Amino acid sequence: MSSHSAHSGSGGPAADEKLGFEAATAALGLKANISEADHPLLCEGTRRQRGDLAVTMLVHYKEDQEKLSKVSLSLGLYITGER
C-alpha cells in the first residue's frame, strides 16, 4: 500500500510538498509556553531542532524567493528581494 493510497482525495507529491512546507513554516513560528527554568533540556532541544529546521529550509529554498520569504517571516526575519 503506497503512502498516497492511505489518503482519500490525495493531491499527490506536489500537494504533499506544499502541506509539508506549510507545516514546517508553521512549526518555525511556534513559541513554547513553558518555563525554561522548569524545563531547560526541553527548551534547549526545541531551540536546536527549530534552528536545524530553519537552516535546512533556508538552504533548500535559497533560489525560491517566495518560499524563502515565507520561511524568513516565520522566523521573524524580513528580507527584501534585492541582491
PDB file with one MODEL, atoms N, CA, C and O in Angstrom:
MODEL        1
ATOM      1  N   MET A   1       0.852  -1.178   0.000  1.00  0.00           N
ATOM      2  CA  MET A   1       0.000   0.000   0.000  1.00  0.00           C
ATOM      3  C   MET A   1       0.891   1.232   0.000  1.00  0.00           C
ATOM      4  O   MET A   1       1.717   1.400   0.896  1.00  0.00           O
ATOM      5  N   SER A   2       0.731   2.088  -0.989  1.00  0.00           N
ATOM      6  CA  SER A   2       1.548   3.298  -1.039  1.00  0.00           C
ATOM      7  C   SER A   2       1.035   4.315  -0.045  1.00  0.00           C
ATOM      8  O   SER A   2      -0.101   4.231   0.422  1.00  0.00           O
ATOM      9  N   SER A   3       1.905   5.302   0.281  1.00  0.00           N
ATOM     10  CA  SER A   3       1.514   6.322   1.248  1.00  0.00           C
ATOM     11  C   SER A   3       0.356   7.163   0.719  1.00  0.00           C
ATOM     12  O   SER A   3      -0.413   7.723   1.501  1.00  0.00           O
ATOM     13  N   HIS A   4       0.227   7.253  -0.609  1.00  0.00           N
ATOM     14  CA  HIS A   4      -0.838   8.074  -1.176  1.00  0.00           C
ATOM     15  C   HIS A   4      -2.175   7.363  -1.168  1.00  0.00           C
ATOM     16  O   HIS A   4      -3.215   8.021  -1.115  1.00  0.00           O
ATOM     17  N   SER A   5      -2.182   6.035  -1.218  1.00  0.00           N
ATOM     18  CA  SER A   5      -3.451   5.335  -1.231  1.00  0.00           C
ATOM     19  C   SER A   5      -4.128   5.389   0.129  1.00  0.00           C
ATOM     20  O   SER A   5      -5.328   5.128   0.223  1.00  0.00           O
ATOM     21  N   ALA A   6      -3.400   5.717   1.175  1.00  0.00           N
ATOM     22  CA  ALA A   6      -3.984   5.827   2.507  1.00  0.00           C
ATOM     23  C   ALA A   6      -4.754   7.131   2.672  1.00  0.00           C
ATOM     24  O   ALA A   6      -5.552   7.262   3.600  1.00  0.00           O
ATOM     25  N   HIS A   7      -4.527   8.093   1.787  1.00  0.00           N
ATOM     26  CA  HIS A   7      -5.210   9.380   1.850  1.00  0.00           C
ATOM     27  C   HIS A   7      -6.388   9.361   0.890  1.00  0.00           C
ATOM     28  O   HIS A   7      -6.227   8.988  -0.271  1.00  0.00           O
ATOM     29  N   SER A   8      -7.542   9.748   1.341  1.00  0.00           N
ATOM     30  CA  SER A   8      -8.646   9.877   0.403  1.00  0.00           C
ATOM     31  C   SER A   8      -8.549  11.257  -0.237  1.00  0.00           C
ATOM     32  O   SER A   8      -8.420  12.260   0.465  1.00  0.00           O
ATOM     33  N   GLY A   9      -8.609  11.312  -1.541  1.00  0.00           N
ATOM     34  CA  GLY A   9      -8.541  12.581  -2.251  1.00  0.00           C
ATOM     35  C   GLY A   9      -7.156  13.202  -2.251  1.00  0.00           C
ATOM     36  O   GLY A   9      -7.033  14.421  -2.364  1.00  0.00           O
ATOM     37  N   SER A  10      -6.106  12.392  -2.126  1.00  0.00           N
ATOM     38  CA  SER A  10      -4.737  12.910  -2.091  1.00  0.00           C
ATOM     39  C   SER A  10      -4.406  13.631  -3.384  1.00  0.00           C
ATOM     40  O   SER A  10      -4.770  13.186  -4.473  1.00  0.00           O
ATOM     41  N   GLY A  11      -3.711  14.747  -3.250  1.00  0.00           N
ATOM     42  CA  GLY A  11      -3.317  15.527  -4.416  1.00  0.00           C
ATOM     43  C   GLY A  11      -1.984  15.097  -4.982  1.00  0.00           C
ATOM     44  O   GLY A  11      -1.514  15.702  -5.945  1.00  0.00           O
ATOM     45  N   GLY A  12      -1.360  14.084  -4.430  1.00  0.00           N
ATOM     46  CA  GLY A  12      -0.096  13.592  -4.934  1.00  0.00           C
ATOM     47  C   GLY A  12       1.096  14.288  -4.308  1.00  0.00           C
ATOM     48  O   GLY A  12       0.954  15.038  -3.342  1.00  0.00           O
ATOM     49  N   PRO A  13       2.290  14.031  -4.873  1.00  0.00           N
ATOM     50  CA  PRO A  13       3.526  14.577  -4.310  1.00  0.00           C
ATOM     51  C   PRO A  13       3.565  16.099  -4.228  1.00  0.00           C
ATOM     52  O   PRO A  13       4.118  16.637  -3.269  1.00  0.00           O
ATOM     53  N   ALA A  14       3.003  16.801  -5.190  1.00  0.00           N
ATOM     54  CA  ALA A  14       3.020  18.269  -5.141  1.00  0.00           C
ATOM     55  C   ALA A  14       2.210  18.777  -3.957  1.00  0.00           C
ATOM     56  O   ALA A  14       2.609  19.729  -3.287  1.00  0.00           O
ATOM     57  N   ALA A  15       1.070  18.140  -3.702  1.00  0.00           N
ATOM     58  CA  ALA A  15       0.242  18.529  -2.557  1.00  0.00           C
ATOM     59  C   ALA A  15       0.950  18.180  -1.252  1.00  0.00           C
ATOM     60  O   ALA A  15       0.873  18.928  -0.278  1.00  0.00           O
ATOM     61  N   ASP A  16       1.637  17.046  -1.239  1.00  0.00           N
ATOM     62  CA  ASP A  16       2.385  16.642  -0.048  1.00  0.00           C
ATOM     63  C   ASP A  16       3.498  17.635   0.251  1.00  0.00           C
ATOM     64  O   ASP A  16       3.727  17.990   1.407  1.00  0.00           O
ATOM     65  N   GLU A  17       4.199  18.090  -0.807  1.00  0.00           N
ATOM     66  CA  GLU A  17       5.290  19.055  -0.627  1.00  0.00           C
ATOM     67  C   GLU A  17       4.744  20.371  -0.091  1.00  0.00           C
ATOM     68  O   GLU A  17       5.341  20.982   0.795  1.00  0.00           O
ATOM     69  N   LYS A  18       3.614  20.803  -0.626  1.00  0.00           N
ATOM     70  CA  LYS A  18       3.005  22.056  -0.171  1.00  0.00           C
ATOM     71  C   LYS A  18       2.577  21.943   1.292  1.00  0.00           C
ATOM     72  O   LYS A  18       2.836  22.846   2.088  1.00  0.00           O
ATOM     73  N   LEU A  19       1.931  20.850   1.640  1.00  0.00           N
ATOM     74  CA  LEU A  19       1.491  20.638   3.012  1.00  0.00           C
ATOM     75  C   LEU A  19       2.689  20.561   3.952  1.00  0.00           C
ATOM     76  O   LEU A  19       2.654  21.130   5.043  1.00  0.00           O
ATOM     77  N   GLY A  20       3.739  19.869   3.546  1.00  0.00           N
ATOM     78  CA  GLY A  20       4.952  19.767   4.358  1.00  0.00           C
ATOM     79  C   GLY A  20       5.603  21.123   4.577  1.00  0.00           C
ATOM     80  O   GLY A  20       6.057  21.432   5.679  1.00  0.00           O
ATOM     81  N   PHE A  21       5.648  21.933   3.519  1.00  0.00           N
ATOM     82  CA  PHE A  21       6.224  23.270   3.622  1.00  0.00           C
ATOM     83  C   PHE A  21       5.410  24.127   4.580  1.00  0.00           C
ATOM     84  O   PHE A  21       5.974  24.800   5.443  1.00  0.00           O
ATOM     85  N   GLU A  22       4.093  24.108   4.436  1.00  0.00           N
ATOM     86  CA  GLU A  22       3.229  24.904   5.311  1.00  0.00           C
ATOM     87  C   GLU A  22       3.358  24.463   6.763  1.00  0.00           C
ATOM     88  O   GLU A  22       3.384  25.302   7.664  1.00  0.00           O
ATOM     89  N   ALA A  23       3.438  23.162   7.000  1.00  0.00           N
ATOM     90  CA  ALA A  23       3.588  22.649   8.374  1.00  0.00           C
ATOM     91  C   ALA A  23       4.935  23.066   8.956  1.00  0.00           C
ATOM     92  O   ALA A  23       5.017  23.454  10.122  1.00  0.00           O
ATOM     93  N   ALA A  24       5.986  22.987   8.148  1.00  0.00           N
ATOM     94  CA  ALA A  24       7.321  23.345   8.628  1.00  0.00           C
ATOM     95  C   ALA A  24       7.427  24.835   8.942  1.00  0.00           C
ATOM     96  O   ALA A  24       8.014  25.214   9.955  1.00  0.00           O
ATOM     97  N   THR A  25       6.862  25.683   8.078  1.00  0.00           N
ATOM     98  CA  THR A  25       6.919  27.116   8.361  1.00  0.00           C
ATOM     99  C   THR A  25       6.077  27.461   9.582  1.00  0.00           C
ATOM    100  O   THR A  25       6.437  28.351  10.353  1.00  0.00           O
ATOM    101  N   ALA A  26       4.966  26.769   9.761  1.00  0.00           N
ATOM    102  CA  ALA A  26       4.145  26.992  10.957  1.00  0.00           C
ATOM    103  C   ALA A  26       4.924  26.587  12.209  1.00  0.00           C
ATOM    104  O   ALA A  26       4.878  27.280  13.226  1.00  0.00           O
ATOM    105  N   ALA A  27       5.636  25.465  12.130  1.00  0.00           N
ATOM    106  CA  ALA A  27       6.424  24.994  13.274  1.00  0.00           C
ATOM    107  C   ALA A  27       7.528  25.989  13.632  1.00  0.00           C
ATOM    108  O   ALA A  27       7.841  26.173  14.808  1.00  0.00           O
ATOM    109  N   LEU A  28       8.114  26.625  12.631  1.00  0.00           N
ATOM    110  CA  LEU A  28       9.163  27.609  12.901  1.00  0.00           C
ATOM    111  C   LEU A  28       8.626  28.794  13.695  1.00  0.00           C
ATOM    112  O   LEU A  28       9.351  29.390  14.492  1.00  0.00           O
ATOM    113  N   GLY A  29       7.366  29.134  13.482  1.00  0.00           N
ATOM    114  CA  GLY A  29       6.780  30.286  14.146  1.00  0.00           C
ATOM    115  C   GLY A  29       6.200  30.006  15.523  1.00  0.00           C
ATOM    116  O   GLY A  29       5.808  30.936  16.227  1.00  0.00           O
ATOM    117  N   LEU A  30       6.139  28.743  15.916  1.00  0.00           N
ATOM    118  CA  LEU A  30       5.548  28.397  17.211  1.00  0.00           C
ATOM    119  C   LEU A  30       6.474  28.780  18.358  1.00  0.00           C
ATOM    120  O   LEU A  30       7.696  28.671  18.257  1.00  0.00           O
ATOM    121  N   LYS A  31       5.878  29.219  19.424  1.00  0.00           N
ATOM    122  CA  LYS A  31       6.629  29.535  20.644  1.00  0.00           C
ATOM    123  C   LYS A  31       6.126  28.632  21.759  1.00  0.00           C
ATOM    124  O   LYS A  31       4.918  28.488  21.945  1.00  0.00           O
ATOM    125  N   ALA A  32       7.039  28.027  22.496  1.00  0.00           N
ATOM    126  CA  ALA A  32       6.667  27.150  23.605  1.00  0.00           C
ATOM    127  C   ALA A  32       6.130  27.989  24.761  1.00  0.00           C
ATOM    128  O   ALA A  32       6.639  29.070  25.056  1.00  0.00           O
ATOM    129  N   ASN A  33       5.118  27.478  25.388  1.00  0.00           N
ATOM    130  CA  ASN A  33       4.503  28.179  26.510  1.00  0.00           C
ATOM    131  C   ASN A  33       4.828  27.426  27.814  1.00  0.00           C
ATOM    132  O   ASN A  33       3.942  27.063  28.589  1.00  0.00           O
ATOM    133  N   ILE A  34       6.133  27.212  28.018  1.00  0.00           N
ATOM    134  CA  ILE A  34       6.590  26.523  29.225  1.00  0.00           C
ATOM    135  C   ILE A  34       7.729  27.316  29.840  1.00  0.00           C
ATOM    136  O   ILE A  34       8.350  28.152  29.183  1.00  0.00           O
ATOM    137  N   SER A  35       7.990  27.046  31.086  1.00  0.00           N
ATOM    138  CA  SER A  35       9.056  27.744  31.798  1.00  0.00           C
ATOM    139  C   SER A  35      10.400  27.091  31.496  1.00  0.00           C
ATOM    140  O   SER A  35      10.584  25.892  31.702  1.00  0.00           O
ATOM    141  N   GLU A  36      11.339  27.905  31.003  1.00  0.00           N
ATOM    142  CA  GLU A  36      12.677  27.366  30.746  1.00  0.00           C
ATOM    143  C   GLU A  36      13.356  26.972  32.050  1.00  0.00           C
ATOM    144  O   GLU A  36      14.154  26.034  32.080  1.00  0.00           O
ATOM    145  N   ALA A  37      13.044  27.681  33.124  1.00  0.00           N
ATOM    146  CA  ALA A  37      13.622  27.349  34.429  1.00  0.00           C
ATOM    147  C   ALA A  37      13.173  25.959  34.891  1.00  0.00           C
ATOM    148  O   ALA A  37      13.935  25.235  35.531  1.00  0.00           O
ATOM    149  N   ASP A  38      11.940  25.597  34.564  1.00  0.00           N
ATOM    150  CA  ASP A  38      11.412  24.290  34.962  1.00  0.00           C
ATOM    151  C   ASP A  38      11.787  23.179  33.989  1.00  0.00           C
ATOM    152  O   ASP A  38      11.880  22.017  34.385  1.00  0.00           O
ATOM    153  N   HIS A  39      12.001  23.519  32.725  1.00  0.00           N
ATOM    154  CA  HIS A  39      12.251  22.508  31.686  1.00  0.00           C
ATOM    155  C   HIS A  39      13.401  22.940  30.771  1.00  0.00           C
ATOM    156  O   HIS A  39      13.189  23.129  29.574  1.00  0.00           O
ATOM    157  N   PRO A  40      14.607  23.100  31.308  1.00  0.00           N
ATOM    158  CA  PRO A  40      15.712  23.612  30.487  1.00  0.00           C
ATOM    159  C   PRO A  40      16.119  22.692  29.331  1.00  0.00           C
ATOM    160  O   PRO A  40      16.447  23.181  28.250  1.00  0.00           O
ATOM    161  N   LEU A  41      16.104  21.389  29.536  1.00  0.00           N
ATOM    162  CA  LEU A  41      16.505  20.472  28.463  1.00  0.00           C
ATOM    163  C   LEU A  41      15.489  20.460  27.329  1.00  0.00           C
ATOM    164  O   LEU A  41      15.861  20.404  26.158  1.00  0.00           O
ATOM    165  N   LEU A  42      14.218  20.513  27.672  1.00  0.00           N
ATOM    166  CA  LEU A  42      13.183  20.568  26.645  1.00  0.00           C
ATOM    167  C   LEU A  42      13.327  21.840  25.817  1.00  0.00           C
ATOM    168  O   LEU A  42      13.238  21.800  24.590  1.00  0.00           O
ATOM    169  N   CYS A  43      13.547  22.956  26.481  1.00  0.00           N
ATOM    170  CA  CYS A  43      13.704  24.225  25.763  1.00  0.00           C
ATOM    171  C   CYS A  43      14.940  24.221  24.875  1.00  0.00           C
ATOM    172  O   CYS A  43      14.892  24.703  23.743  1.00  0.00           O
ATOM    173  N   GLU A  44      16.041  23.684  25.377  1.00  0.00           N
ATOM    174  CA  GLU A  44      17.271  23.622  24.579  1.00  0.00           C
ATOM    175  C   GLU A  44      17.078  22.712  23.375  1.00  0.00           C
ATOM    176  O   GLU A  44      17.492  23.051  22.266  1.00  0.00           O
ATOM    177  N   GLY A  45      16.456  21.570  23.584  1.00  0.00           N
ATOM    178  CA  GLY A  45      16.212  20.649  22.476  1.00  0.00           C
ATOM    179  C   GLY A  45      15.304  21.261  21.418  1.00  0.00           C
ATOM    180  O   GLY A  45      15.533  21.100  20.219  1.00  0.00           O
ATOM    181  N   THR A  46      14.286  21.954  21.868  1.00  0.00           N
ATOM    182  CA  THR A  46      13.361  22.611  20.939  1.00  0.00           C
ATOM    183  C   THR A  46      14.076  23.696  20.144  1.00  0.00           C
ATOM    184  O   THR A  46      13.869  23.821  18.937  1.00  0.00           O
ATOM    185  N   ARG A  47      14.919  24.483  20.816  1.00  0.00           N
ATOM    186  CA  ARG A  47      15.692  25.525  20.126  1.00  0.00           C
ATOM    187  C   ARG A  47      16.609  24.928  19.069  1.00  0.00           C
ATOM    188  O   ARG A  47      16.714  25.449  17.959  1.00  0.00           O
ATOM    189  N   ARG A  48      17.264  23.843  19.417  1.00  0.00           N
ATOM    190  CA  ARG A  48      18.180  23.200  18.452  1.00  0.00           C
ATOM    191  C   ARG A  48      17.431  22.656  17.243  1.00  0.00           C
ATOM    192  O   ARG A  48      17.853  22.849  16.102  1.00  0.00           O
ATOM    193  N   GLN A  49      16.315  21.975  17.500  1.00  0.00           N
ATOM    194  CA  GLN A  49      15.550  21.417  16.379  1.00  0.00           C
ATOM    195  C   GLN A  49      14.989  22.521  15.497  1.00  0.00           C
ATOM    196  O   GLN A  49      14.997  22.400  14.272  1.00  0.00           O
ATOM    197  N   ARG A  50      14.507  23.583  16.100  1.00  0.00           N
ATOM    198  CA  ARG A  50      13.979  24.717  15.341  1.00  0.00           C
ATOM    199  C   ARG A  50      15.102  25.343  14.507  1.00  0.00           C
ATOM    200  O   ARG A  50      14.896  25.684  13.342  1.00  0.00           O
ATOM    201  N   GLY A  51      16.271  25.489  15.093  1.00  0.00           N
ATOM    202  CA  GLY A  51      17.416  26.034  14.368  1.00  0.00           C
ATOM    203  C   GLY A  51      17.839  25.154  13.207  1.00  0.00           C
ATOM    204  O   GLY A  51      18.127  25.649  12.117  1.00  0.00           O
ATOM    205  N   ASP A  52      17.878  23.844  13.440  1.00  0.00           N
ATOM    206  CA  ASP A  52      18.233  22.906  12.365  1.00  0.00           C
ATOM    207  C   ASP A  52      17.220  22.960  11.226  1.00  0.00           C
ATOM    208  O   ASP A  52      17.592  22.955  10.053  1.00  0.00           O
ATOM    209  N   LEU A  53      15.934  23.010  11.584  1.00  0.00           N
ATOM    210  CA  LEU A  53      14.891  23.098  10.563  1.00  0.00           C
ATOM    211  C   LEU A  53      15.013  24.402   9.785  1.00  0.00           C
ATOM    212  O   LEU A  53      14.871  24.413   8.562  1.00  0.00           O
ATOM    213  N   ALA A  54      15.272  25.493  10.483  1.00  0.00           N
ATOM    214  CA  ALA A  54      15.406  26.798   9.829  1.00  0.00           C
ATOM    215  C   ALA A  54      16.563  26.790   8.834  1.00  0.00           C
ATOM    216  O   ALA A  54      16.400  27.242   7.700  1.00  0.00           O
ATOM    217  N   VAL A  55      17.705  26.295   9.232  1.00  0.00           N
ATOM    218  CA  VAL A  55      18.872  26.258   8.340  1.00  0.00           C
ATOM    219  C   VAL A  55      18.589  25.373   7.131  1.00  0.00           C
ATOM    220  O   VAL A  55      18.902  25.743   5.999  1.00  0.00           O
ATOM    221  N   THR A  56      18.003  24.219   7.368  1.00  0.00           N
ATOM    222  CA  THR A  56      17.685  23.303   6.268  1.00  0.00           C
ATOM    223  C   THR A  56      16.748  23.954   5.266  1.00  0.00           C
ATOM    224  O   THR A  56      16.944  23.838   4.056  1.00  0.00           O
ATOM    225  N   MET A  57      15.725  24.641   5.771  1.00  0.00           N
ATOM    226  CA  MET A  57      14.762  25.278   4.870  1.00  0.00           C
ATOM    227  C   MET A  57      15.372  26.471   4.137  1.00  0.00           C
ATOM    228  O   MET A  57      15.113  26.658   2.948  1.00  0.00           O
ATOM    229  N   LEU A  58      16.171  27.275   4.824  1.00  0.00           N
ATOM    230  CA  LEU A  58      16.805  28.422   4.172  1.00  0.00           C
ATOM    231  C   LEU A  58      17.742  27.973   3.055  1.00  0.00           C
ATOM    232  O   LEU A  58      17.779  28.593   1.992  1.00  0.00           O
ATOM    233  N   VAL A  59      18.484  26.921   3.282  1.00  0.00           N
ATOM    234  CA  VAL A  59      19.398  26.405   2.253  1.00  0.00           C
ATOM    235  C   VAL A  59      18.608  25.778   1.101  1.00  0.00           C
ATOM    236  O   VAL A  59      18.909  26.018  -0.068  1.00  0.00           O
ATOM    237  N   HIS A  60      17.600  24.976   1.437  1.00  0.00           N
ATOM    238  CA  HIS A  60      16.822  24.271   0.409  1.00  0.00           C
ATOM    239  C   HIS A  60      16.059  25.236  -0.500  1.00  0.00           C
ATOM    240  O   HIS A  60      15.960  25.006  -1.705  1.00  0.00           O
ATOM    241  N   TYR A  61      15.525  26.306   0.068  1.00  0.00           N
ATOM    242  CA  TYR A  61      14.696  27.231  -0.705  1.00  0.00           C
ATOM    243  C   TYR A  61      15.418  28.532  -1.075  1.00  0.00           C
ATOM    244  O   TYR A  61      14.769  29.533  -1.379  1.00  0.00           O
ATOM    245  N   LYS A  62      16.742  28.523  -1.051  1.00  0.00           N
ATOM    246  CA  LYS A  62      17.504  29.751  -1.311  1.00  0.00           C
ATOM    247  C   LYS A  62      17.257  30.333  -2.697  1.00  0.00           C
ATOM    248  O   LYS A  62      17.449  31.534  -2.885  1.00  0.00           O
ATOM    249  N   GLU A  63      16.846  29.547  -3.658  1.00  0.00           N
ATOM    250  CA  GLU A  63      16.601  30.037  -5.015  1.00  0.00           C
ATOM    251  C   GLU A  63      15.129  30.345  -5.265  1.00  0.00           C
ATOM    252  O   GLU A  63      14.787  30.844  -6.336  1.00  0.00           O
ATOM    253  N   ASP A  64      14.255  30.064  -4.313  1.00  0.00           N
ATOM    254  CA  ASP A  64      12.812  30.305  -4.460  1.00  0.00           C
ATOM    255  C   ASP A  64      12.436  31.468  -3.546  1.00  0.00           C
ATOM    256  O   ASP A  64      12.195  31.279  -2.354  1.00  0.00           O
ATOM    257  N   GLN A  65      12.389  32.672  -4.116  1.00  0.00           N
ATOM    258  CA  GLN A  65      12.181  33.876  -3.312  1.00  0.00           C
ATOM    259  C   GLN A  65      10.866  33.866  -2.542  1.00  0.00           C
ATOM    260  O   GLN A  65      10.813  34.351  -1.412  1.00  0.00           O
ATOM    261  N   GLU A  66       9.820  33.331  -3.125  1.00  0.00           N
ATOM    262  CA  GLU A  66       8.518  33.297  -2.446  1.00  0.00           C
ATOM    263  C   GLU A  66       8.582  32.420  -1.193  1.00  0.00           C
ATOM    264  O   GLU A  66       8.139  32.830  -0.121  1.00  0.00           O
ATOM    265  N   LYS A  67       9.133  31.217  -1.333  1.00  0.00           N
ATOM    266  CA  LYS A  67       9.223  30.325  -0.177  1.00  0.00           C
ATOM    267  C   LYS A  67      10.254  30.824   0.830  1.00  0.00           C
ATOM    268  O   LYS A  67      10.047  30.716   2.038  1.00  0.00           O
ATOM    269  N   LEU A  68      11.350  31.365   0.340  1.00  0.00           N
ATOM    270  CA  LEU A  68      12.362  31.920   1.228  1.00  0.00           C
ATOM    271  C   LEU A  68      11.769  33.048   2.069  1.00  0.00           C
ATOM    272  O   LEU A  68      12.068  33.173   3.256  1.00  0.00           O
ATOM    273  N   SER A  69      10.940  33.852   1.452  1.00  0.00           N
ATOM    274  CA  SER A  69      10.279  34.940   2.164  1.00  0.00           C
ATOM    275  C   SER A  69       9.354  34.404   3.256  1.00  0.00           C
ATOM    276  O   SER A  69       9.321  34.944   4.361  1.00  0.00           O
ATOM    277  N   LYS A  70       8.604  33.342   2.950  1.00  0.00           N
ATOM    278  CA  LYS A  70       7.700  32.745   3.942  1.00  0.00           C
ATOM    279  C   LYS A  70       8.480  32.146   5.116  1.00  0.00           C
ATOM    280  O   LYS A  70       8.072  32.272   6.270  1.00  0.00           O
ATOM    281  N   VAL A  71       9.595  31.499   4.810  1.00  0.00           N
ATOM    282  CA  VAL A  71      10.437  30.938   5.867  1.00  0.00           C
ATOM    283  C   VAL A  71      10.979  32.074   6.734  1.00  0.00           C
ATOM    284  O   VAL A  71      10.941  32.000   7.963  1.00  0.00           O
ATOM    285  N   SER A  72      11.476  33.111   6.092  1.00  0.00           N
ATOM    286  CA  SER A  72      12.037  34.253   6.818  1.00  0.00           C
ATOM    287  C   SER A  72      10.998  34.916   7.710  1.00  0.00           C
ATOM    288  O   SER A  72      11.295  35.268   8.851  1.00  0.00           O
ATOM    289  N   LEU A  73       9.788  35.087   7.203  1.00  0.00           N
ATOM    290  CA  LEU A  73       8.726  35.680   8.007  1.00  0.00           C
ATOM    291  C   LEU A  73       8.374  34.810   9.203  1.00  0.00           C
ATOM    292  O   LEU A  73       8.083  35.328  10.281  1.00  0.00           O
ATOM    293  N   SER A  74       8.399  33.492   9.023  1.00  0.00           N
ATOM    294  CA  SER A  74       8.126  32.586  10.136  1.00  0.00           C
ATOM    295  C   SER A  74       9.169  32.726  11.238  1.00  0.00           C
ATOM    296  O   SER A  74       8.882  32.512  12.415  1.00  0.00           O
ATOM    297  N   LEU A  75      10.383  33.088  10.834  1.00  0.00           N
ATOM    298  CA  LEU A  75      11.478  33.269  11.786  1.00  0.00           C
ATOM    299  C   LEU A  75      11.525  34.681  12.349  1.00  0.00           C
ATOM    300  O   LEU A  75      12.319  34.976  13.242  1.00  0.00           O
ATOM    301  N   GLY A  76      10.667  35.552  11.821  1.00  0.00           N
ATOM    302  CA  GLY A  76      10.689  36.950  12.259  1.00  0.00           C
ATOM    303  C   GLY A  76      11.737  37.773  11.543  1.00  0.00           C
ATOM    304  O   GLY A  76      12.093  38.859  11.999  1.00  0.00           O
ATOM    305  N   LEU A  77      12.238  37.266  10.422  1.00  0.00           N
ATOM    306  CA  LEU A  77      13.231  37.983   9.622  1.00  0.00           C
ATOM    307  C   LEU A  77      12.529  38.660   8.452  1.00  0.00           C
ATOM    308  O   LEU A  77      11.520  38.156   7.957  1.00  0.00           O
ATOM    309  N   TYR A  78      13.043  39.771   8.016  1.00  0.00           N
ATOM    310  CA  TYR A  78      12.463  40.484   6.888  1.00  0.00           C
ATOM    311  C   TYR A  78      13.555  40.694   5.855  1.00  0.00           C
ATOM    312  O   TYR A  78      14.513  41.431   6.088  1.00  0.00           O
ATOM    313  N   ILE A  79      13.400  40.035   4.702  1.00  0.00           N
ATOM    314  CA  ILE A  79      14.406  40.079   3.643  1.00  0.00           C
ATOM    315  C   ILE A  79      13.782  40.719   2.413  1.00  0.00           C
ATOM    316  O   ILE A  79      12.683  40.348   2.000  1.00  0.00           O
ATOM    317  N   THR A  80      14.482  41.676   1.833  1.00  0.00           N
ATOM    318  CA  THR A  80      13.992  42.279   0.594  1.00  0.00           C
ATOM    319  C   THR A  80      14.426  41.414  -0.568  1.00  0.00           C
ATOM    320  O   THR A  80      15.340  40.601  -0.430  1.00  0.00           O
ATOM    321  N   GLY A  81      13.789  41.576  -1.694  1.00  0.00           N
ATOM    322  CA  GLY A  81      14.099  40.780  -2.893  1.00  0.00           C
ATOM    323  C   GLY A  81      15.332  41.259  -3.620  1.00  0.00           C
ATOM    324  O   GLY A  81      15.709  40.671  -4.633  1.00  0.00           O
ATOM    325  N   GLU A  82      15.974  42.308  -3.138  1.00  0.00           N
ATOM    326  CA  GLU A  82      17.156  42.849  -3.819  1.00  0.00           C
ATOM    327  C   GLU A  82      18.404  42.060  -3.446  1.00  0.00           C
ATOM    328  O   GLU A  82      18.537  41.549  -2.334  1.00  0.00           O
ATOM    329  N   ARG A  83      19.314  41.980  -4.412  1.00  0.00           N
ATOM    330  CA  ARG A  83      20.588  41.288  -4.154  1.00  0.00           C
ATOM    331  C   ARG A  83      21.718  42.214  -4.451  1.00  0.00           C
ATOM    332  O   ARG A  83      22.881  41.837  -4.303  1.00  0.00           O
TER     333      ARG A  83
ENDMDL
END
